[in-house]
Amino acid sequence: MLKKQTAYSILDLAILSKGSSLAQTFKNTIELAQEADKLNYKRYWLAEHHNSEAIGSSATTVLIGKVADNTSRIRVGSGGVMLPNHSPLIVAEQFGTLGTLYPNRIDLGLGRAPGTDQATARAIRSDFFQAAQSFPTEVEKIQNYFSKSNASSKVRANVAEGVDVPLYILGSSTDSAHLASRKGLPYAFASHFATTHLFNALQIYRDQFKASDVLAKPYTIAGVNVIVADSDDEAEQISTSMYRMIFSLLTGQPTYLQEPTAMTSELRAMAQHPSVHQMLKYSFIGSKATVKTKISEFLKQTEVDEIIVATNIYSIEDRIKSYKLFSEIMNELNVESVGTKGTITNL
């Protein structure tokens, strides 16, 4: 039994399935977000990526606004904005505007990586690599722009001053853990693809955490991949799309999400390839009972406050069903943890 309740959220890249248009993909994002709004998911984050024909979440702030406008309760935000791609002033203005339009519902997750290849990173911002080295300073600039005290400064983001938009530090290494702990900000680790440093990063963050005006104690989020279906065999078949997608990424030939097939011996060998296996270490695939057992063990081991789920499934119907079943799993685990639905930290 878990010792505490755990919030659960969604991470979306607006991935295009083969044969589907970008417009349909965006409609699917809205449909999924609306379902998540009903299913007690805490937040719906969109990740910034560029120069990939299979990923639609390039103009992240635009999609965030669209999702927020078509939902009513769920928090919506970036998982994350890749800060070295942007001017901190512009980011503060964009999210200050979103925070005013959708009060107490917008999150600003900040990452250091480009979310693309090196050539595209340079095309986005010629000094990207210098900006990446200045990530802590760039985060501080955004904090200042959101501060009411910045009203006396020469350079202001007027639409952001005093607006409640929580900042989250995102990371896939221990560097981000040091930064998040030092600033007293919530910390989200990308363990849905970067699995090696998860426990070390969580330990660093918790051990070195310094309370801040926004957070009195550490708050941790971990990313995982989840595919839930009516049976283990069905979930395994659906997962073949994800395995093909990951293998295409690792071989430098990213492509659209393919229609699922039977799990062949070739695909099983692909799934067990060391690089694929390591990358998808925290992937939980199976029936509701199977995934419940696996996710419960993961939560006991990590003791994270929140889990954010990526579910890369070809069919939007199967994807929504997976998220519905996962919501049932998390509700059951949370009830079992305290004997009642209780309350999850409102962060």
Number of C-alpha atoms within 10 A of each C-alpha: 12 16 12 19 25 21 23 22 23 23 23 23 21 24 24 25 23 13 10 13 11 17 11 12 18 19 14 20 22 20 17 21 25 19 17 23 19 13 17 18 23 22 24 29 28 28 25 27 22 18 14 16 12 19 23 24 21 19 14 22 21 12 22 23 20 15 26 23 13 12 18 13 17 23 23 29 30 28 27 26 27 23 24 26 24 15 14 21 18 13 19 26 20 17 25 26 19 26 22 17 14 17 14 18 20 29 25 24 25 23 27 25 23 23 20 16 13 12 10 14 20 15 11 16 16 13 13 20 17 11 19 19 12 14 20 15 13 21 21 13 16 21 18 21 28 27 18 13 11 18 16 8 10 6 10 18 23 18 18 28 20 16 21 18 23 20 21 24 24 28 25 22 19 18 12 23 28 20 21 27 25 15 19 24 27 24 28 29 28 20 25 22 20 19 19 14 14 20 15 12 21 26 14 17 27 18 12 16 24 17 15 13 8 13 16 12 15 21 23 20 25 25 24 26 20 25 30 31 26 14 14 18 15 16 22 20 18 27 26 24 21 22 22 22 19 23 18 15 13 13 8 9 10 17 19 20 26 19 18 18 13 13 14 11 9 9 16 12 11 17 20 13 13 11 14 19 14 15 18 22 17 21 21 21 27 24 21 20 15 15 22 22 13 15 22 15 14 17 19 13 10 15 18 20 18 21 24 27 23 20 25 25 26 23 17 16 11 18 20 20 18 24 25 19 21 25 18 16 20 21 20 15 22 23 17 16 17 14 10 12 14 11 10 15 10 6 13
